[in-house]
Amino acid sequence: FNVWLSPRVPAPHLTVYVGVRNGHATFMADHLPRVDLALYPDYVERYYCGERASSWSALQKSGGVIRTFLSGDAKVRAVQSPNAIGLSCSADDAESVRRLVEELHAHCGVWLSWALSAEL
């Protein structure tokens, strides 16, 4: 699903994919920027840096039973932001699926806090 904010709200849009295919649970989530990130370093600092972004990067590099998932669609990869996260695990591994759900909840929670606190 996608959540597109009003043009008055500067916070990034939210995009989420959750699915199970060939025995693998997968989720992808992203905060799509509203501006050209090369031109607005303050926007990058506010929405794409900090502790949460660092933890998403570390999670994607951690390996183990939860693996990084990259879309096979070049059009999807072309618009991904620095906060894009894609993770996959065996759908039969309840603990790993629980961790995916926790990360999905965190990604959406961060976005919701931005949307609710945005100055209009």
C-alpha beads as a LAMMPS data file, in Angstrom:
LAMMPS data file: protein, C-alpha beads

120 atoms
119 bonds

1 atom types
1 bond types

-500.0 500.0 xlo xhi
-500.0 500.0 ylo yhi
-500.0 500.0 zlo zhi

Masses

1 110.0

Atoms # bond

1 1 1 0.000 0.000 0.000
2 1 1 0.991 3.603 -0.471
3 1 1 0.108 6.659 1.577
4 1 1 0.500 9.936 -0.310
5 1 1 0.361 13.049 1.838
6 1 1 -1.164 16.387 0.968
7 1 1 1.159 18.794 -0.858
8 1 1 1.031 20.990 2.276
9 1 1 2.753 18.283 4.369
10 1 1 6.543 18.190 3.883
11 1 1 7.010 14.711 5.385
12 1 1 7.887 11.878 2.990
13 1 1 5.233 9.617 1.515
14 1 1 4.998 6.032 2.810
15 1 1 5.089 2.915 0.679
16 1 1 4.807 -0.633 2.023
17 1 1 4.786 -4.102 0.484
18 1 1 4.113 -7.251 2.520
19 1 1 3.852 -10.675 0.966
20 1 1 4.522 -14.393 1.155
21 1 1 5.799 -16.163 -1.925
22 1 1 7.603 -19.445 -2.433
23 1 1 7.805 -20.006 1.321
24 1 1 9.396 -16.616 2.067
25 1 1 7.808 -13.749 3.993
26 1 1 8.948 -10.417 2.590
27 1 1 8.401 -6.807 3.465
28 1 1 9.608 -3.645 1.826
29 1 1 8.947 -0.175 3.197
30 1 1 10.145 3.249 2.189
31 1 1 9.769 6.926 2.960
32 1 1 9.637 8.566 -0.480
33 1 1 11.056 12.100 -0.466
34 1 1 8.996 15.112 -1.429
35 1 1 12.008 17.105 -2.623
36 1 1 15.220 16.561 -4.566
37 1 1 17.523 15.253 -1.822
38 1 1 20.643 16.647 -3.510
39 1 1 19.239 20.172 -3.215
40 1 1 17.853 20.022 0.340
41 1 1 20.440 18.739 2.866
42 1 1 18.247 19.846 5.799
43 1 1 15.467 17.563 4.528
44 1 1 17.963 14.680 4.311
45 1 1 19.129 15.370 7.869
46 1 1 15.593 15.517 9.229
47 1 1 14.138 12.440 7.530
48 1 1 17.013 10.215 6.391
49 1 1 19.679 10.375 9.095
50 1 1 19.851 9.543 12.769
51 1 1 19.583 6.518 14.997
52 1 1 16.596 4.841 13.336
53 1 1 18.125 5.098 9.845
54 1 1 21.379 3.659 11.210
55 1 1 19.549 0.733 12.798
56 1 1 17.765 -0.037 9.495
57 1 1 21.111 -0.039 7.699
58 1 1 22.639 -2.323 10.325
59 1 1 19.674 -4.690 10.179
60 1 1 20.006 -5.044 6.423
61 1 1 23.717 -5.847 6.790
62 1 1 23.333 -8.299 9.686
63 1 1 22.760 -11.458 7.640
64 1 1 21.460 -14.552 9.389
65 1 1 17.947 -15.902 8.924
66 1 1 16.575 -12.474 7.985
67 1 1 17.990 -11.510 4.615
68 1 1 18.036 -8.322 2.616
69 1 1 15.471 -8.291 -0.176
70 1 1 15.986 -6.204 -3.315
71 1 1 13.185 -5.740 -5.775
72 1 1 13.778 -7.267 -9.174
73 1 1 11.958 -4.289 -10.702
74 1 1 14.384 -1.545 -11.784
75 1 1 11.570 1.025 -11.631
76 1 1 11.105 0.296 -7.926
77 1 1 14.842 0.486 -7.191
78 1 1 15.152 3.776 -9.117
79 1 1 12.852 5.656 -6.736
80 1 1 13.935 4.160 -3.425
81 1 1 15.065 6.533 -0.699
82 1 1 17.931 6.174 1.769
83 1 1 15.362 4.759 4.246
84 1 1 14.229 1.952 1.929
85 1 1 14.233 -1.358 3.725
86 1 1 13.558 -4.779 2.274
87 1 1 13.767 -7.920 4.373
88 1 1 12.867 -11.552 3.824
89 1 1 12.826 -14.732 5.898
90 1 1 11.320 -18.192 5.874
91 1 1 7.572 -17.932 6.343
92 1 1 7.820 -21.006 8.617
93 1 1 10.186 -19.266 11.087
94 1 1 7.781 -17.606 13.539
95 1 1 10.509 -15.663 15.387
96 1 1 11.913 -14.184 12.176
97 1 1 8.432 -13.271 10.926
98 1 1 7.811 -11.562 14.286
99 1 1 11.008 -9.511 13.774
100 1 1 9.840 -8.512 10.286
101 1 1 6.527 -7.337 11.726
102 1 1 8.362 -5.359 14.426
103 1 1 10.482 -3.617 11.801
104 1 1 7.430 -2.882 9.677
105 1 1 5.711 -1.415 12.734
106 1 1 8.788 0.728 13.493
107 1 1 9.058 1.980 9.903
108 1 1 5.378 2.963 9.806
109 1 1 5.555 4.439 13.320
110 1 1 8.419 6.757 12.411
111 1 1 6.531 7.907 9.323
112 1 1 3.320 8.474 11.313
113 1 1 5.175 10.614 13.859
114 1 1 6.505 12.764 11.002
115 1 1 3.071 13.099 9.399
116 1 1 1.405 14.049 12.696
117 1 1 4.068 16.571 13.713
118 1 1 4.515 18.245 10.311
119 1 1 4.085 21.977 10.226
120 1 1 1.402 22.916 7.742

Bonds

1 1 1 2
2 1 2 3
3 1 3 4
4 1 4 5
5 1 5 6
6 1 6 7
7 1 7 8
8 1 8 9
9 1 9 10
10 1 10 11
11 1 11 12
12 1 12 13
13 1 13 14
14 1 14 15
15 1 15 16
16 1 16 17
17 1 17 18
18 1 18 19
19 1 19 20
20 1 20 21
21 1 21 22
22 1 22 23
23 1 23 24
24 1 24 25
25 1 25 26
26 1 26 27
27 1 27 28
28 1 28 29
29 1 29 30
30 1 30 31
31 1 31 32
32 1 32 33
33 1 33 34
34 1 34 35
35 1 35 36
36 1 36 37
37 1 37 38
38 1 38 39
39 1 39 40
40 1 40 41
41 1 41 42
42 1 42 43
43 1 43 44
44 1 44 45
45 1 45 46
46 1 46 47
47 1 47 48
48 1 48 49
49 1 49 50
50 1 50 51
51 1 51 52
52 1 52 53
53 1 53 54
54 1 54 55
55 1 55 56
56 1 56 57
57 1 57 58
58 1 58 59
59 1 59 60
60 1 60 61
61 1 61 62
62 1 62 63
63 1 63 64
64 1 64 65
65 1 65 66
66 1 66 67
67 1 67 68
68 1 68 69
69 1 69 70
70 1 70 71
71 1 71 72
72 1 72 73
73 1 73 74
74 1 74 75
75 1 75 76
76 1 76 77
77 1 77 78
78 1 78 79
79 1 79 80
80 1 80 81
81 1 81 82
82 1 82 83
83 1 83 84
84 1 84 85
85 1 85 86
86 1 86 87
87 1 87 88
88 1 88 89
89 1 89 90
90 1 90 91
91 1 91 92
92 1 92 93
93 1 93 94
94 1 94 95
95 1 95 96
96 1 96 97
97 1 97 98
98 1 98 99
99 1 99 100
100 1 100 101
101 1 101 102
102 1 102 103
103 1 103 104
104 1 104 105
105 1 105 106
106 1 106 107
107 1 107 108
108 1 108 109
109 1 109 110
110 1 110 111
111 1 111 112
112 1 112 113
113 1 113 114
114 1 114 115
115 1 115 116
116 1 116 117
117 1 117 118
118 1 118 119
119 1 119 120
